[in-house]
Amino acid sequence: VCLSKGEENINRRRALLVSIGIVVTTILSLVTAARRHGAMLDSESAGRGLDQLRLSCPNVPARPPYAEKARRARWMVHTLEWGVLSSISTRLSGDAPVPFGNIYSFSDGPCDASSGVPYMFASDLDQSMKDIKENSMVSLTLSEAELSGPLLPDECVVGGQKGYGDPENPPCARLVLTGEFLKLSPPSDDSSEHGDKKEWEFAHQALAKRHPSMAKMPANHKPFIGKILLRDIWFIDMYGGATIIDLDEYYAASPSDEGVGDDEESV
């Protein structure tokens, strides 16, 4: 059957409208599913009790006294589980260096073995790792405001401590660890910057136990383990200015009275 030119145009328009309808229906279905999934996530979050707002280690040692700066720093590194990793940006390079901060999970050891060394799972696809290829010096910033539930100090709560509370309030401790970021070689590979089978196994165990989702990082992201070789420790936990903690004193300290932090020699 021969169709006139006008009829052919009408048929084309009908087919185009049907195609658009299919696309719109598909998009609306995806949006509805995403909203439903988001509502489920919100419901799960709202349903969590205070007892579930805990860190990966079930028995957190008591926070050391204010006077014991090195111990308090070690306590924060062993207790907290994420921080802001700062590098010198390669994406925003210009006449002057530009800093770039990025959230990174870390662990200094399993719950019963603190090393004081921040270990991380990372991928070269991440912007921070792209920066580190050009300049390996980084800082990792931690705050007691990251704590939750009964562990969160009143000094860190906005309006707490009789109105003085705030994450920037000096008694809400802040710690900045600065040093060189190094890749660790897995036992079967000696090609990366820092090769030590024993240390890699310790770091892998620490991250796998305290950040189990890291095991789900896609293989095509080529994940690896890195660490910060510390050069400087800046710490403030009280009015009157910050303290620069000596590295030897830091590594010799324990985050708890039971000596949980005395296992560095095993790394």
Backbone as CSV, one residue per row, in Angstrom:
resi,resn,N_x,N_y,N_z,CA_x,CA_y,CA_z,C_x,C_y,C_z
1,VAL,0.850,-1.183,0.000,0.000,0.000,0.000,0.891,1.239,0.000
2,CYS,0.666,2.091,-0.953,1.448,3.328,-1.024,0.816,4.392,-0.131
3,LEU,1.653,4.994,0.690,1.189,6.052,1.577,1.589,7.406,1.021
4,SER,0.715,8.349,1.254,1.063,9.706,0.837,2.144,10.259,1.740
5,LYS,2.764,11.317,1.311,3.822,11.933,2.112,3.285,12.388,3.466
6,GLY,2.049,12.909,3.491,1.464,13.364,4.747,1.252,12.209,5.714
7,GLU,0.804,11.062,5.186,0.575,9.889,6.035,1.891,9.358,6.594
8,GLU,2.948,9.358,5.776,4.269,8.908,6.252,4.759,9.788,7.401
9,ASN,4.549,11.093,7.270,4.972,12.004,8.339,4.205,11.748,9.632
10,ILE,2.871,11.471,9.477,2.051,11.183,10.659,2.539,9.921,11.350
11,ASN,2.864,8.892,10.550,3.340,7.625,11.119,4.683,7.806,11.838
12,ARG,5.556,8.608,11.250,6.849,8.879,11.880,6.639,9.573,13.223
13,ARG,5.732,10.549,13.236,5.473,11.275,14.484,4.900,10.353,15.558
14,ARG,3.987,9.438,15.122,3.424,8.486,16.065,4.514,7.595,16.667
15,ALA,5.416,7.118,15.800,6.504,6.249,16.275,7.432,7.003,17.230
16,LEU,7.676,8.288,16.893,8.526,9.113,17.757,7.864,9.325,19.115
17,LEU,6.547,9.590,19.121,5.825,9.801,20.384,5.813,8.533,21.229
18,VAL,5.663,7.376,20.569,5.701,6.101,21.296,7.075,5.909,21.940
19,SER,8.136,6.204,21.187,9.498,6.062,21.714,9.719,6.993,22.905
20,ILE,9.261,8.239,22.770,9.403,9.212,23.873,8.634,8.721,25.096
21,GLY,7.428,8.166,24.848,6.625,7.648,25.956,7.324,6.529,26.690
22,ILE,7.983,5.646,25.948,8.708,4.535,26.559,9.863,5.056,27.408
23,VAL,10.597,6.048,26.864,11.728,6.624,27.592,11.251,7.300,28.873
24,VAL,10.185,8.102,28.771,9.666,8.813,29.945,9.193,7.825,30.999
25,THR,8.480,6.773,30.568,8.000,5.755,31.515,9.155,5.079,32.234
26,THR,10.222,4.779,31.476,11.396,4.134,32.068,12.060,5.046,33.097
27,ILE,12.214,6.325,32.754,12.827,7.289,33.675,11.994,7.418,34.944
28,LEU,10.653,7.532,34.796,9.786,7.655,35.965,9.863,6.421,36.851
29,SER,9.974,5.249,36.228,10.102,4.010,37.008,11.394,4.007,37.801
30,LEU,12.493,4.447,37.161,13.777,4.499,37.851,13.756,5.504,38.994
31,VAL,13.138,6.671,38.764,13.046,7.696,39.813,12.238,7.180,40.998
32,THR,11.117,6.514,40.706,10.263,5.959,41.775,11.020,4.923,42.576
33,ALA,11.767,4.046,41.865,12.545,3.015,42.553,13.627,3.635,43.428
34,ALA,14.272,4.693,42.895,15.332,5.354,43.665,14.764,6.010,44.909
35,ARG,13.581,6.652,44.773,12.950,7.290,45.931,12.559,6.243,46.972
36,ARG,12.016,5.104,46.472,11.622,4.045,47.398,12.841,3.520,48.147
37,HIS,13.975,3.344,47.401,15.196,2.855,48.027,15.720,3.868,49.042
38,GLY,15.648,5.174,48.676,16.087,6.211,49.601,15.241,6.232,50.856
39,ALA,13.920,6.034,50.693,13.041,5.999,51.858,13.389,4.828,52.760
40,MET,13.744,3.688,52.142,14.145,2.517,52.928,15.407,2.821,53.720
41,LEU,16.363,3.498,53.066,17.603,3.848,53.752,17.329,4.809,54.903
42,ASP,16.452,5.815,54.659,16.104,6.765,55.715,15.436,6.044,56.878
43,SER,14.566,5.083,56.536,13.873,4.325,57.578,14.847,3.503,58.398
44,GLU,15.841,2.894,57.695,16.850,2.113,58.401,17.668,3.011,59.328
45,SER,18.039,4.207,58.846,18.822,5.130,59.655,18.031,5.580,60.878
46,ALA,16.748,5.909,60.661,15.918,6.390,61.768,15.672,5.290,62.796
47,GLY,15.703,4.038,62.339,15.428,2.927,63.237,16.609,2.476,64.065
48,ARG,17.771,3.031,63.807,18.944,2.640,64.579,18.887,3.240,65.979
49,GLY,19.143,2.416,66.964,19.186,2.897,68.332,20.565,3.427,68.669
50,LEU,20.672,4.095,69.795,21.956,4.628,70.229,22.983,3.522,70.398
51,ASP,22.502,2.307,70.765,23.439,1.212,70.964,24.080,0.768,69.666
52,GLN,23.457,1.149,68.516,24.019,0.791,67.216,24.949,1.876,66.668
53,LEU,24.948,3.052,67.306,25.831,4.136,66.871,27.187,3.965,67.537
54,ARG,27.836,2.886,67.192,29.093,2.567,67.842,30.186,2.386,66.796
55,LEU,31.410,2.370,67.269,32.544,2.170,66.388,32.736,0.676,66.144
56,SER,33.653,0.334,65.245,33.849,-1.070,64.895,34.434,-1.886,66.036
57,CYS,35.121,-1.239,66.969,35.661,-1.945,68.137,34.637,-1.888,69.267
58,PRO,34.212,-3.028,69.798,33.152,-3.035,70.812,33.559,-2.422,72.148
59,ASN,34.824,-2.550,72.519,35.280,-2.053,73.817,36.328,-0.964,73.620
60,VAL,35.852,0.267,73.578,36.757,1.403,73.384,37.389,1.761,74.727
61,PRO,38.721,1.857,74.806,39.350,2.239,76.079,38.970,3.660,76.479
62,ALA,39.034,3.923,77.762,38.686,5.256,78.264,39.619,6.301,77.679
63,ARG,39.075,7.500,77.440,39.874,8.594,76.892,40.932,9.002,77.918
64,PRO,42.210,9.043,77.524,43.275,9.421,78.468,43.116,10.854,78.970
65,PRO,43.728,11.179,80.098,43.629,12.537,80.672,44.223,13.596,79.747
66,TYR,43.766,14.847,79.935,44.229,15.949,79.092,45.747,16.120,79.140
67,ALA,46.352,15.857,80.281,47.789,16.095,80.432,48.635,15.119,79.614
68,GLU,48.081,13.982,79.227,48.842,12.947,78.516,48.594,13.086,77.004
69,LYS,49.250,14.065,76.409,48.997,14.430,75.016,49.291,13.289,74.040
70,ALA,50.432,12.625,74.201,50.795,11.560,73.272,49.792,10.409,73.350
71,ARG,49.399,10.070,74.570,48.418,8.999,74.746,47.073,9.381,74.136
72,ARG,46.680,10.636,74.326,45.396,11.082,73.753,45.438,11.032,72.219
73,ALA,46.577,11.408,71.650,46.717,11.335,70.194,46.634,9.888,69.718
74,ARG,47.314,8.993,70.423,47.261,7.581,70.064,45.842,7.034,70.220
75,TRP,45.146,7.489,71.267,43.766,7.053,71.481,42.876,7.459,70.309
76,MET,43.046,8.688,69.829,42.242,9.151,68.700,42.536,8.356,67.436
77,VAL,43.813,8.098,67.171,44.182,7.367,65.957,43.658,5.933,66.005
78,HIS,43.634,5.342,67.197,43.160,3.956,67.309,41.631,3.873,67.370
79,THR,40.980,4.901,67.919,39.532,4.844,68.130,38.743,5.334,66.927
80,LEU,39.169,6.440,66.329,38.445,7.009,65.194,38.680,6.177,63.935
81,GLU,37.774,6.312,62.975,37.808,5.419,61.814,37.856,6.137,60.477
82,TRP,37.760,7.450,60.491,37.874,8.211,59.244,38.383,9.610,59.561
83,GLY,38.875,10.271,58.545,39.373,11.626,58.699,39.420,12.313,57.349
84,VAL,39.947,13.525,57.333,40.088,14.283,56.086,41.544,14.198,55.638
85,LEU,41.757,13.562,54.491,43.096,13.449,53.910,43.311,14.640,52.977
86,SER,44.322,15.445,53.277,44.587,16.650,52.478,45.856,16.466,51.659
87,SER,45.764,16.864,50.407,46.898,16.769,49.488,47.027,18.092,48.740
88,ILE,48.094,18.210,47.939,48.253,19.385,47.081,47.624,19.049,45.736
89,SER,46.604,19.808,45.348,45.789,19.479,44.188,46.571,19.569,42.877
90,THR,46.370,18.559,42.021,46.875,18.625,40.647,45.775,19.118,39.706
91,ARG,44.533,18.969,40.126,43.399,19.411,39.314,43.238,20.919,39.363
92,LEU,43.609,21.535,40.493,43.439,22.979,40.681,44.785,23.691,40.724
93,SER,45.748,23.166,40.025,47.091,23.749,40.067,47.091,25.135,39.428
94,GLY,47.949,25.983,39.952,48.054,27.353,39.436,49.385,27.929,39.848
95,ASP,49.407,29.231,40.051,50.646,29.888,40.454,51.075,29.482,41.860
96,ALA,50.103,29.174,42.713,50.403,28.774,44.089,49.752,27.425,44.369
97,PRO,50.334,26.621,45.258,49.738,25.325,45.599,48.330,25.485,46.156
98,VAL,47.440,24.594,45.760,46.053,24.628,46.218,45.760,23.340,46.983
99,PRO,45.297,23.429,48.239,45.011,22.215,49.009,43.707,21.551,48.567
100,PHE,43.626,20.259,48.790,42.418,19.494,48.475,42.171,18.495,49.603
101,GLY,40.985,18.545,50.210,40.648,17.646,51.306,39.642,16.606,50.858
102,ASN,39.790,15.376,51.373,38.963,14.261,50.925,38.757,13.306,52.102
103,ILE,37.530,12.846,52.306,37.260,11.895,53.385,37.928,10.555,53.082
104,TYR,38.638,10.008,54.078,39.268,8.696,53.925,39.091,7.880,55.197
105,SER,38.681,6.625,55.024,38.656,5.688,56.143,40.071,5.188,56.392
106,PHE,40.360,4.842,57.644,41.699,4.366,57.966,41.631,3.454,59.181
107,SER,42.718,2.787,59.471,42.853,1.990,60.691,44.331,1.908,61.043
108,ASP,44.623,1.958,62.334,46.019,1.801,62.768,46.259,0.399,63.317
109,GLY,45.243,-0.472,63.179,45.397,-1.843,63.642,44.072,-2.432,64.063
110,PRO,44.007,-3.755,64.236,42.798,-4.374,64.774,42.494,-3.815,66.161
111,CYS,41.318,-4.138,66.676,40.882,-3.562,67.959,41.890,-3.803,69.077
112,ASP,42.563,-4.958,69.051,43.465,-5.312,70.150,44.932,-5.038,69.850
113,ALA,45.208,-4.277,68.770,46.611,-4.044,68.412,46.765,-2.709,67.698
114,SER,47.113,-1.673,68.438,47.304,-0.339,67.866,48.761,-0.141,67.475
115,SER,48.981,0.398,66.271,50.344,0.692,65.817,50.652,2.182,65.811
116,GLY,49.599,3.018,65.764,49.798,4.456,65.639,49.995,4.902,64.208
117,VAL,50.082,3.955,63.276,50.291,4.265,61.853,48.942,4.230,61.128
118,PRO,48.544,5.298,60.436,47.282,5.276,59.689,47.452,4.497,58.375
119,TYR,46.710,3.401,58.251,46.684,2.600,57.023,45.368,2.849,56.296
120,MET,45.402,2.816,54.961,44.208,3.106,54.171,44.130,2.193,52.956
121,PHE,42.898,1.859,52.556,42.630,1.275,51.251,42.450,2.442,50.281
122,ALA,43.028,2.342,49.102,42.908,3.450,48.150,42.921,2.909,46.723
123,SER,42.661,3.794,45.779,42.694,3.462,44.359,43.294,4.640,43.606
124,ASP,44.060,4.334,42.573,44.653,5.410,41.770,43.602,6.201,41.000
125,LEU,42.353,5.694,40.962,41.285,6.443,40.313,40.836,7.639,41.159
126,ASP,41.148,7.595,42.444,40.713,8.657,43.350,41.571,9.907,43.170
127,GLN,40.944,11.072,43.306,41.654,12.332,43.096,42.833,12.505,44.054
128,SER,42.668,12.081,45.305,43.766,12.230,46.270,44.998,11.462,45.817
129,MET,44.789,10.259,45.296,45.924,9.450,44.854,46.573,10.047,43.592
130,LYS,45.767,10.696,42.766,46.322,11.396,41.605,47.229,12.536,42.074
131,ASP,46.789,13.229,43.111,47.609,14.311,43.668,48.914,13.763,44.248
132,ILE,48.803,12.645,44.964,49.946,12.074,45.677,51.023,11.591,44.710
133,LYS,50.631,11.234,43.492,51.637,10.845,42.494,52.595,11.990,42.189
134,GLU,52.090,13.230,42.310,52.905,14.409,42.039,53.603,14.923,43.295
135,ASN,52.933,14.812,44.435,53.495,15.286,45.708,52.954,14.363,46.802
136,SER,53.816,13.541,47.359,53.372,12.484,48.279,53.144,12.959,49.715
137,MET,53.392,14.248,49.992,53.160,14.760,51.342,51.663,15.027,51.548
138,VAL,51.136,14.529,52.678,49.713,14.663,52.977,49.524,14.995,54.456
139,SER,48.309,15.392,54.802,47.906,15.543,56.201,46.595,14.798,56.394
140,LEU,46.458,14.151,57.542,45.206,13.490,57.917,44.676,14.195,59.158
141,THR,43.482,14.783,59.053,42.895,15.556,60.143,41.784,14.747,60.814
142,LEU,41.859,14.662,62.150,40.876,13.926,62.945,40.263,14.851,63.984
143,SER,39.036,14.545,64.385,38.348,15.331,65.409,37.521,14.409,66.290
144,GLU,37.493,14.715,67.579,36.630,13.945,68.484,35.155,14.165,68.172
145,ALA,34.832,15.178,67.391,33.442,15.403,66.985,32.926,14.272,66.107
146,GLU,33.831,13.419,65.596,33.423,12.263,64.801,32.779,11.180,65.657
147,LEU,33.018,11.215,66.959,32.470,10.203,67.853,30.953,10.345,67.945
148,SER,30.287,9.272,68.360,28.831,9.315,68.440,28.349,8.702,69.746
149,GLY,27.059,8.924,70.027,26.457,8.336,71.216,27.145,8.775,72.490
150,PRO,27.279,7.869,73.448,27.886,8.210,74.741,29.357,8.616,74.635
151,LEU,30.018,8.244,73.528,31.437,8.580,73.370,31.650,10.037,72.959
152,LEU,30.618,10.681,72.429,30.768,12.060,71.944,30.899,13.015,73.127
153,PRO,32.051,13.684,73.250,32.240,14.618,74.382,31.285,15.804,74.291
154,ASP,30.795,16.254,75.418,29.906,17.406,75.460,30.583,18.645,74.892
155,GLU,31.920,18.690,75.007,32.677,19.833,74.477,32.572,19.942,72.955
156,CYS,32.193,18.833,72.281,32.110,18.824,70.815,30.705,19.129,70.301
157,VAL,29.726,19.088,71.181,28.332,19.282,70.782,28.013,20.778,70.726
158,VAL,27.477,21.232,69.599,27.131,22.652,69.472,26.136,23.025,70.574
159,GLY,26.518,23.990,71.388,25.676,24.406,72.501,25.931,23.649,73.783
160,GLY,26.758,22.597,73.713,27.099,21.840,74.905,28.108,22.592,75.761
161,GLN,28.611,21.951,76.810,29.595,22.562,77.707,29.146,23.974,78.123
162,LYS,27.886,24.058,78.564,27.301,25.332,79.030,27.388,26.436,77.978
163,GLY,27.199,26.040,76.731,27.175,27.014,75.645,28.482,27.167,74.896
164,TYR,29.562,26.554,75.397,30.859,26.680,74.735,31.123,25.545,73.733
165,GLY,30.304,24.505,73.759,30.548,23.333,72.939,30.491,23.614,71.445
166,ASP,31.412,23.013,70.702,31.473,23.172,69.253,32.631,22.298,68.752
167,PRO,32.556,21.758,67.524,33.702,20.998,66.999,35.006,21.803,66.964
168,GLU,34.906,23.146,66.923,36.106,23.987,66.903,36.543,24.396,68.306
169,ASN,35.779,24.023,69.312,36.108,24.308,70.704,37.374,23.523,71.087
170,PRO,38.431,24.167,71.568,39.691,23.452,71.820,39.573,22.160,72.644
171,PRO,38.759,22.081,73.701,38.665,20.812,74.433,38.043,19.672,73.619
172,CYS,37.426,19.991,72.491,37.020,18.949,71.536,38.251,18.668,70.677
173,ALA,38.993,17.639,71.041,40.351,17.450,70.516,40.396,17.338,68.997
174,ARG,41.445,17.980,68.417,41.742,17.896,66.988,43.184,17.436,66.822
175,LEU,43.388,16.597,65.838,44.705,16.014,65.605,45.012,16.069,64.116
176,VAL,46.196,16.564,63.761,46.613,16.611,62.358,47.925,15.846,62.230
177,LEU,47.870,14.766,61.462,49.044,13.929,61.214,49.576,14.249,59.825
178,THR,50.810,14.679,59.748,51.413,15.053,58.468,52.584,14.145,58.164
179,GLY,52.683,13.727,56.902,53.789,12.860,56.519,53.717,12.460,55.058
180,GLU,54.507,11.477,54.705,54.582,11.008,53.321,53.689,9.790,53.132
181,PHE,52.869,9.835,52.086,52.001,8.695,51.776,52.783,7.666,50.963
182,LEU,52.773,6.426,51.423,53.505,5.348,50.762,52.574,4.185,50.445
183,LYS,52.741,3.608,49.270,52.044,2.364,48.947,52.768,1.196,49.601
184,LEU,52.002,0.207,50.036,52.587,-1.014,50.579,52.496,-2.118,49.535
185,SER,53.542,-2.910,49.420,53.550,-4.015,48.475,52.863,-5.230,49.067
186,PRO,51.922,-5.842,48.317,51.380,-7.126,48.780,52.480,-8.185,48.753
187,PRO,52.302,-9.311,49.461,53.364,-10.320,49.567,53.905,-10.810,48.229
188,SER,53.074,-10.821,47.175,53.505,-11.350,45.883,54.063,-10.293,44.949
189,ASP,54.191,-9.073,45.430,54.599,-7.966,44.554,55.635,-7.095,45.256
190,ASP,56.774,-6.905,44.606,57.824,-6.047,45.176,57.997,-4.764,44.373
191,SER,56.977,-4.417,43.560,57.151,-3.302,42.631,56.778,-1.948,43.216
192,SER,55.996,-1.915,44.292,55.550,-0.613,44.791,56.570,-0.014,45.738
193,GLU,56.240,1.126,46.293,57.232,1.941,46.976,57.793,1.316,48.249
194,HIS,56.941,0.618,48.952,57.344,0.181,50.290,57.000,-1.293,50.451
195,GLY,57.991,-2.177,50.465,57.754,-3.609,50.529,58.076,-4.196,51.887
196,ASP,57.065,-4.759,52.557,57.259,-5.420,53.839,56.067,-6.349,54.026
197,LYS,56.290,-7.648,53.836,55.201,-8.627,53.875,54.463,-8.583,55.211
198,LYS,55.209,-8.523,56.302,54.607,-8.546,57.631,53.717,-7.319,57.853
199,GLU,54.210,-6.157,57.435,53.428,-4.939,57.619,52.184,-4.965,56.749
200,TRP,52.307,-5.419,55.491,51.149,-5.479,54.601,50.071,-6.374,55.195
201,GLU,50.452,-7.514,55.724,49.474,-8.439,56.312,48.804,-7.824,57.542
202,PHE,49.576,-7.090,58.352,49.012,-6.412,59.521,48.001,-5.351,59.083
203,ALA,48.389,-4.536,58.089,47.514,-3.466,57.606,46.254,-4.041,56.964
204,HIS,46.411,-5.100,56.194,45.262,-5.734,55.539,44.283,-6.270,56.575
205,GLN,44.796,-6.908,57.604,43.948,-7.426,58.676,43.228,-6.285,59.394
206,ALA,43.971,-5.212,59.665,43.392,-4.069,60.370,42.241,-3.458,59.576
207,LEU,42.443,-3.262,58.275,41.415,-2.632,57.446,40.238,-3.577,57.202
208,ALA,40.526,-4.861,56.982,39.460,-5.826,56.714,38.538,-5.993,57.916
209,LYS,39.098,-5.953,59.117,38.288,-6.142,60.314,37.488,-4.894,60.680
210,ARG,38.075,-3.734,60.483,37.408,-2.503,60.939,36.654,-1.773,59.829
211,HIS,36.937,-2.132,58.577,36.208,-1.550,57.439,35.863,-2.680,56.465
212,PRO,34.967,-3.601,56.835,34.696,-4.784,56.008,34.170,-4.475,54.613
213,SER,33.537,-3.322,54.422,33.016,-2.998,53.086,34.139,-2.787,52.078
214,MET,35.357,-2.537,52.556,36.486,-2.326,51.639,36.711,-3.553,50.742
215,ALA,36.332,-4.717,51.241,36.512,-5.949,50.452,35.635,-5.948,49.206
216,LYS,34.628,-5.071,49.174,33.708,-5.010,48.040,34.139,-3.991,46.992
217,MET,35.298,-3.350,47.191,35.781,-2.404,46.179,36.029,-3.158,44.866
218,PRO,35.496,-2.679,43.736,35.650,-3.400,42.469,37.116,-3.654,42.116
219,ALA,37.376,-4.853,41.590,38.749,-5.220,41.243,39.328,-4.306,40.167
220,ASN,38.439,-3.792,39.265,38.958,-2.919,38.197,39.365,-1.541,38.711
221,HIS,39.104,-1.262,39.994,39.614,-0.034,40.618,41.056,-0.208,41.102
222,LYS,41.524,-1.453,41.030,42.890,-1.800,41.439,43.237,-1.232,42.820
223,PRO,42.470,-1.650,43.832,42.714,-1.128,45.192,44.064,-1.564,45.737
224,PHE,44.638,-0.738,46.563,45.910,-1.059,47.214,45.883,-0.510,48.630
225,ILE,46.865,-0.894,49.418,46.979,-0.401,50.793,48.117,0.607,50.854
226,GLY,47.860,1.709,51.527,48.894,2.719,51.726,48.971,3.111,53.186
227,LYS,49.988,3.854,53.521,50.139,4.341,54.892,50.749,5.733,54.863
228,ILE,50.646,6.432,56.008,51.313,7.723,56.148,52.541,7.538,57.027
229,LEU,53.698,7.842,56.461,54.945,7.828,57.225,55.033,9.181,57.933
230,LEU,54.736,9.191,59.213,54.539,10.451,59.933,55.816,11.272,60.051
231,ARG,55.653,12.584,59.849,56.752,13.544,60.019,56.434,14.588,61.092
232,ASP,55.134,14.827,61.323,54.740,15.882,62.261,53.376,15.546,62.845
233,ILE,53.197,15.876,64.140,51.921,15.635,64.813,51.502,16.918,65.534
234,TRP,50.417,17.518,65.063,49.855,18.749,65.642,48.602,18.366,66.406
235,PHE,48.510,18.811,67.668,47.413,18.342,68.518,46.925,19.466,69.424
236,ILE,45.601,19.593,69.518,45.027,20.552,70.458,43.841,19.901,71.152
237,ASP,43.829,19.974,72.479,42.716,19.417,73.239,42.367,20.278,74.457
238,MET,42.905,21.509,74.500,42.645,22.389,75.643,42.967,23.826,75.240
239,TYR,42.419,24.781,75.965,42.716,26.184,75.719,44.198,26.450,75.987
240,GLY,44.761,27.413,75.251,46.150,27.776,75.484,47.079,27.447,74.339
241,GLY,46.553,26.907,73.248,47.400,26.640,72.087,47.657,25.161,71.853
242,ALA,48.156,24.865,70.667,48.385,23.474,70.247,49.706,22.946,70.776
243,THR,49.841,21.622,70.722,51.065,20.925,71.111,51.624,20.192,69.902
244,ILE,52.928,20.281,69.687,53.591,19.474,68.668,54.162,18.253,69.391
245,ILE,53.637,17.098,69.087,54.010,15.879,69.804,55.228,15.233,69.163
246,ASP,56.199,14.915,69.989,57.404,14.240,69.518,57.045,12.851,68.979
247,LEU,57.600,12.487,67.835,57.256,11.215,67.202,57.630,10.016,68.072
248,ASP,58.809,10.049,68.695,59.214,8.935,69.559,58.263,8.787,70.742
249,GLU,57.856,9.928,71.306,56.921,9.896,72.435,55.560,9.350,71.989
250,TYR,55.154,9.732,70.787,53.883,9.263,70.239,53.894,7.738,70.077
251,TYR,54.928,7.212,69.445,54.967,5.769,69.195,55.164,4.966,70.481
252,ALA,55.770,5.582,71.483,55.981,4.881,72.751,54.728,4.863,73.618
253,ALA,53.771,5.729,73.324,52.563,5.834,74.143,51.586,4.715,73.809
254,SER,50.666,4.488,74.728,49.616,3.493,74.554,48.264,4.189,74.609
255,PRO,47.325,3.810,73.744,46.006,4.444,73.801,45.177,4.017,75.007
256,SER,45.638,3.008,75.749,44.882,2.560,76.919,45.834,2.197,78.048
257,ASP,45.286,2.026,79.226,46.085,1.629,80.394,46.599,0.200,80.268
258,GLU,45.905,-0.603,79.421,46.287,-2.011,79.308,47.433,-2.240,78.344
259,GLY,47.942,-1.149,77.709,49.071,-1.309,76.791,48.688,-1.829,75.434
260,VAL,47.464,-1.476,74.961,47.016,-1.919,73.653,47.931,-1.406,72.560
261,GLY,48.613,-0.294,72.811,49.431,0.310,71.767,50.870,-0.137,71.773
262,ASP,51.180,-1.252,72.426,52.571,-1.677,72.512,52.946,-2.710,71.465
263,ASP,52.173,-2.780,70.382,52.412,-3.821,69.395,53.091,-3.316,68.138
264,GLU,53.672,-2.108,68.169,54.286,-1.577,66.945,55.402,-2.492,66.438
265,GLU,56.105,-3.138,67.345,57.224,-3.961,66.917,56.767,-5.169,66.119
266,SER,55.451,-5.503,66.220,54.944,-6.639,65.462,54.647,-6.273,64.021
267,VAL,54.683,-4.972,63.697,54.348,-4.533,62.345,55.576,-4.620,61.459
